Amino acid sequence: MPRYEYRCRPCGSTFELNRPMAESSAPAVCPDGHEDTVKLLSAVAVGGSASAPAPSGGGGGGGGCCGGGCCG
């Protein structure tokens, strides 16, 4: 179930709720009982690194030593 972050306008506290996506925009009450809250925009963190896959198979062009340019 997705987790959504909210901020309470009267007390300024930030809190999270686990709720279905269909209820993400429904009003949320802060832990102190205030009803004037706003859903915060969450930033998604993605780990890992992006890299292009290595070419497969032999033959074909390409640069560098393994591409046939400098090996003798």
ABEGO torsion letter per residue (X at the ends): XBBBBBBBAAAGBBBBBBBBAAAAABBBBBAAGBABBBBBBBBBBBBEBBBBBBBBEBEEBEBEAAAGAABX
